[in-house]
Structures are given as C-alpha cells and as structure tokens.
Amino acid sequence: MLEAARAAVGQGDLARAALTAHTLQGILGNLGAVRAADAAHEVERAAREGDLHGARESLHRLEAEIERLVPALAALLESPTDREAAAE
C-alpha cells in the first residue's frame, strides 16, 4: 500500500494518492499507529488540495513513521519461543 502511495505521488496522480493515503490512514489508525496515521492524513489532505509538493513532503514523513513502526510490529508478532531463543 505504501508503494502504491509512492507511485501515485511520483506520477503526480493526486486522486489516486489521496485514496491510497486515506486507506493507509485507516489501516494505521486501526493499528493504533497515531503518528503514522496522522502522516497519511497529511498526504491525503495535500493531495486533495492539489498540492503535489506538500503530498511529497508528507509522504516522506509517512515513510519515516512506517520505518519506525515496522520493528515494533515485528516484535509484537514474534512468538514467545522466538523471543526466548533471541535472549539466549
């Protein structure tokens, strides 16, 4: 989904960027990733306003927030056995 947002912004397709960012915002909100969801909302807002530069800047923030989020999600998905093996 993030790749779709990148592609839409990269191609200047603001309608698709707004829709993709809106979808990401919902997914991230459901995960409780507030900062990432806020960043997705900013991409959507900029895209809906026709602000390609703002959408690009907001997309960079969204990418950074997702990069922070991925390790936390991976840790949540580890089984207790995986955590015990890593501790040894």
N, C-alpha and C positions, 0 to 999 in steps of 0.2 A: 504494500500500500504506500509506503514511503517512497519507493521507487516510482510509483505512478504519479505522486505529487511532484517529485523531481522532474520527471519527464514533462508533465503539463506546464510547470513553470518554465522549464528550459525551452519549450516550444512556444511559449507565450500564450498558451491556451488557458486563459484565466477562468473560463466557465468550468472546465474540467478540473483545474487546480482548486477552485472553490469547493466543488463537490467532493473531491478526494480529501481535501483538508477537513471538510465537515465530517466525513466518515471517520477519519483518523481521530478527530476530536471526540467523537462518541466512543470509539474503542478505548482511547486513552482515559477518558472520563470513567468508563466502566471499570478500568483497572485501578482507578484512584490515583493516576499519574497527573496530578493537577497542573504542574508546571508544563508538562509536555502537551496536555490538552489545551492550556492557555496559548501556547505557541502555535498549535494547529488552528486555533480560533483566529489568531492574528494573521496567519496565512490566508484563511478563508475571507476574513474581513478585507484585507488588502486586495485580494483577487476580485471580490465582488465590487469593490470601488474602482476597479480598473487600474490599480497601482502595481504594475509589474515589478518595479524596483522594490517596493515595500513587501511584495509577496516573496521576492528572492531573499531579502534580508530576514524576514520572518521564517522562511524555510531553513535558513542556516541555524537560527535559534532552535527550531523544531528538531533538526538533525542532532544538534548538541544535546538537547534534552533526552532524545531517544538513546543516544550513546550512553548517557548516564543511567538510563533506565534498564537497559539490556542486562547488565551484570546483576542488578537487583532481582530482576525477574528470573534469571538463570538460577540464582541462589534459592529462590522460592521453589523452583521446580526440581531441585536436587532431592533425591530420596535421602532418608536418614542414613542409609548404608553408604551412599556416595560421600556424605559429609564425614562419616566415621573413617572411611578409607583415606580421605584427604587429610584428616587430622593425624594419621599415623605416620 
